[in-house]
Amino acid sequence: MTRDQVDIVLIAAGWTAAVGAAGLVVSRVIAARSLRWLVALVALVAVGGVIAGVIGTADAMFLSSHDRGVVLLVCLVAGLVAVFFSFVVSSSVVRGSDALRENARRFGETGEYAASTTGPAELQALSAELARTAEKLRDSREREEMLETSRRELVAWVSHDLRSPLAGLRAMTEALEDGMAEDPTRYHRQMRSEVDRMVRMVDDLFELSRIHAGVLQVSLQNVDLGDIVSEAIAGADPVARAAGVRLGGMVEPGAMVNADPAGLSRVVANLVTNAIRHTPTDGVVSITGRVVENTVELAVTDACGGIPDEDLHRVFDVAWRGTSARTPEVDQQHGTGAGLGLAIVKGIVEAHHGMVQVVNESPGCRFLVRLPA
């Protein structure tokens, strides 16, 4: 590179840098204004840098006055065209930004968001991400509403279930105090039964509160599923006999599961108790267990007649008892329960990193629990 060329490069760089510095100052001033002005400023700085470079190096390039005028006129026309197209492009960007802002405003008012398909790819990507966020928020609101509904139902039903035995206990204690009880022993037995029922309800509420608080602790051990099922059948057999329900089960030999023994026992007991409660006289409740690859499957099948498809997703909700009535029909053998048993089952199973589901299977339902082996 010759000395003249070096001089031209240095002179052009100096003039262009001066224009760029001026453009930077102006950009700071108009930074809060519309994006179209910033895009137009970029075009002006680019063309202005070229013009400044030409003016600064005109003498070094030995340009005549006529040639210099021609070059400057060309640069001026190119600058105007560049600014025009910068306004066109920036208007497109601004329209996409306005659409995004309008959708965001509507989302804030209605909670609904429709992704925009116009504008630059970056704005479309941002709009699509906002649409996914809106979907997640909508799902969260729905879950929150369902939980709130469950809480209200739980308070209403538990209040009723506690009020009834407490009223009965008061009446029986008053009868005993007044000497009006013809058979005090029977009264004592009935009082003990009501107290036991309330204790079970309070225990269920405490267990459910630990599950929802995320503080349920499980002590994992290698447990023989057959032993757990045998204990559950032995404990529930008197209740099944009283209800006229046949209870049986079969577990594949060597079905071992890494689980908390007490938690797994409660899962099986709750499922079996629920199956007996909803199975009519002469019905059958069956418990089966097997190993499938690295998973242990436990299934409890009853003869409840099935659950309506629209209610299947609510089976494991807190306080759901198969009816929307605030005071469900009372089963004389088993009572109504507080609608906590299956919610506790789900919480314990998920604490073991397993899953539980229910499907209709003639003549009733099949509850399936899958746990890591």
SVG drawing of the C-alpha trace seen along z (x, -y; Angstrom):
<svg xmlns="http://www.w3.org/2000/svg" viewBox="-84 -23 88 90">
<polyline fill="none" stroke="black" stroke-width="0.4" points="0.0,0.0 1.4,-3.4 1.8,-6.4 -1.1,-8.2 -3.4,-5.2 -2.6,-5.1 -3.3,-8.8 -6.7,-8.3 -7.6,-5.5 -6.7,-7.5 -8.5,-10.6 -11.7,-8.6 -11.6,-6.8 -11.3,-10.0 -14.2,-11.7 -16.4,-8.6 -15.6,-8.1 -16.7,-11.7 -20.1,-11.0 -20.4,-7.8 -19.8,-9.6 -22.4,-12.2 -24.8,-9.4 -24.2,-7.7 -24.9,-10.9 -28.2,-11.4 -29.2,-7.8 -28.8,-8.4 -31.1,-11.4 -33.8,-9.6 -33.4,-6.2 -36.9,-6.4 -38.6,-7.4 -40.1,-5.1 -37.9,-2.3 -38.4,-3.7 -36.3,-6.8 -33.5,-4.6 -33.5,-2.6 -33.6,-5.8 -30.6,-7.1 -28.6,-4.0 -29.2,-4.6 -28.3,-8.3 -25.1,-7.5 -24.1,-4.9 -24.6,-7.3 -23.3,-10.3 -20.1,-8.3 -19.6,-7.7 -20.2,-11.4 -17.9,-12.6 -15.2,-10.2 -15.6,-11.5 -15.4,-15.1 -12.4,-14.5 -10.5,-12.7 -11.5,-14.7 -8.3,-16.7 -6.2,-13.6 -7.9,-11.8 -7.3,-14.9 -11.0,-15.2 -12.1,-18.3 -14.9,-20.4 -17.3,-18.9 -16.3,-15.3 -16.7,-16.2 -20.2,-17.6 -21.2,-14.5 -20.0,-12.2 -21.8,-14.2 -25.0,-14.3 -24.9,-10.5 -24.3,-10.0 -27.2,-12.4 -29.6,-10.5 -28.4,-7.2 -28.9,-8.6 -32.5,-9.6 -33.3,-6.2 -31.7,-4.5 -33.7,-6.6 -36.9,-5.9 -36.3,-2.1 -35.3,-2.3 -38.7,-3.9 -40.4,-1.1 -38.5,1.6 -38.9,0.0 -42.6,-0.5 -42.9,3.3 -41.0,3.8 -43.1,1.2 -46.4,2.8 -45.2,6.2 -44.3,4.5 -47.7,2.8 -49.4,6.1 -47.4,7.8 -48.2,4.9 -51.9,5.2 -51.9,8.9 -50.1,8.5 -52.6,5.8 -55.5,8.2 -53.8,11.0 -53.6,8.8 -57.3,8.0 -58.8,11.4 -56.0,13.9 -56.2,15.0 -53.2,14.6 -53.1,15.3 -49.6,15.7 -48.9,13.2 -47.7,14.6 -46.6,11.2 -43.4,9.2 -39.8,10.2 -38.9,13.8 -37.6,12.5 -41.0,10.9 -42.8,14.0 -40.7,16.2 -41.3,13.8 -45.1,13.9 -45.0,17.7 -43.2,17.9 -45.8,15.6 -48.5,17.8 -46.9,20.9 -46.6,18.9 -50.3,17.9 -51.2,21.6 -49.1,22.6 -50.8,19.8 -54.2,20.9 -53.4,24.5 -52.2,23.2 -55.3,21.2 -57.5,24.2 -55.5,26.3 -55.7,23.6 -59.5,23.4 -59.9,27.1 -57.8,27.2 -59.8,24.4 -63.0,26.2 -61.6,29.3 -60.7,27.4 -64.1,25.9 -65.8,29.3 -63.4,30.8 -64.2,28.2 -67.9,28.6 -67.9,32.4 -65.5,32.8 -67.5,30.3 -70.6,32.4 -68.8,35.7 -67.5,34.3 -70.8,32.6 -72.8,35.8 -70.7,38.0 -70.1,35.1 -73.9,34.5 -74.3,38.3 -71.6,38.3 -73.2,35.4 -76.6,37.1 -75.2,40.4 -73.2,38.7 -76.2,36.7 -78.3,39.9 -75.6,41.6 -75.3,38.6 -79.1,38.5 -79.3,42.3 -81.6,42.6 -79.5,45.2 -81.1,48.6 -77.9,50.3 -74.8,48.3 -72.4,50.9 -73.9,50.5 -73.6,46.7 -70.0,47.0 -69.2,49.3 -70.9,46.9 -69.1,43.9 -65.8,45.7 -66.7,46.4 -67.5,42.8 -64.3,41.6 -62.3,44.1 -63.9,42.9 -63.1,39.2 -59.5,40.2 -59.1,41.9 -60.4,38.8 -58.0,36.5 -55.1,38.9 -56.1,38.7 -56.2,34.9 -52.8,34.8 -51.3,37.2 -52.8,35.2 -51.4,32.0 -47.9,33.5 -48.3,34.7 -49.5,31.3 -46.7,29.5 -44.1,31.7 -42.8,33.0 -43.9,36.6 -40.8,38.7 -40.5,42.3 -38.0,44.8 -37.2,47.1 -36.7,50.8 -36.9,54.0 -40.4,55.1 -42.2,58.3 -45.4,57.1 -47.0,60.5 -46.7,59.8 -48.2,56.4 -51.2,57.7 -51.7,60.6 -51.8,58.2 -54.2,56.0 -56.5,58.9 -56.4,60.2 -57.2,56.8 -60.1,56.1 -61.6,59.6 -64.0,59.0 -65.3,55.9 -65.7,57.6 -67.6,60.5 -69.9,58.2 -70.7,56.5 -71.2,59.8 -68.2,59.1 -65.8,61.8 -62.2,60.7 -59.2,62.4 -55.8,61.8 -52.7,63.3 -49.2,61.8 -46.5,63.1 -43.8,64.9 -40.7,62.8 -42.4,59.5 -40.1,57.2 -40.5,53.4 -38.2,50.7 -40.8,48.8 -41.7,47.5 -43.5,50.5 -45.9,48.3 -46.7,46.1 -47.2,49.1 -49.4,50.8 -51.6,47.7 -51.9,47.5 -53.1,51.1 -55.4,50.8 -57.0,47.6 -57.5,49.1 -59.0,52.3 -61.3,50.4 -62.5,48.1 -63.2,51.2 -65.2,52.9 -67.2,49.8 -68.3,49.4 -68.9,53.1 -72.4,54.5 -73.3,57.6 -72.1,60.8 -69.5,58.7 -65.8,59.6 -62.8,57.5 -59.5,58.8 -55.9,57.7 -53.1,58.8 -49.4,58.0 -46.7,58.7 -43.3,57.5 -43.2,55.9 -39.6,55.2 -38.3,52.8 -41.7,51.9 -44.0,53.6 -47.7,53.4 -50.4,53.6 -54.0,53.8 -57.2,53.6 -60.4,54.5 -63.9,54.0 -67.5,54.4 -68.7,50.8 -70.4,50.7 -67.9,48.2 -67.3,44.4 -68.7,41.9 -66.0,40.9 -66.4,37.2 -65.6,38.0 -62.6,40.3 -60.1,37.4 -61.6,36.4 -61.2,39.7 -58.0,38.8 -59.1,35.2 -59.3,34.2 -62.8,34.6 -64.3,36.2 -66.7,39.0 -68.3,39.9 -71.1,37.3 -71.4,33.6 -73.9,33.6 -72.6,31.9 -74.0,34.8 -73.5,38.0 -75.6,41.1 -74.2,42.9 -73.2,46.5 -74.3,48.1 -71.4,50.6 -68.6,48.2 -69.8,44.7 -69.1,42.1 -65.5,41.4 -64.1,37.9 -63.0,38.4 -59.3,38.5 -58.3,42.1 -57.6,42.0 -56.0,38.6 -53.6,40.0 -52.9,43.0 -51.9,40.7 -49.7,38.6 -47.8,41.6 -47.4,43.3 -46.0,40.1 -43.7,39.7 -42.3,43.1 -41.8,41.7 -44.6,44.0 -48.0,43.5 -51.6,44.5 -54.5,44.5 -58.1,45.9 -59.9,47.3 -63.4,48.8 -63.3,52.5 -66.4,54.6 -68.0,55.1 -66.4,52.2 -63.1,50.3 -59.5,51.2 -57.0,49.1 -53.5,49.7 -50.4,48.7 -46.9,48.8 -43.8,48.5 -40.1,48.8 -38.9,52.3"/>
</svg>
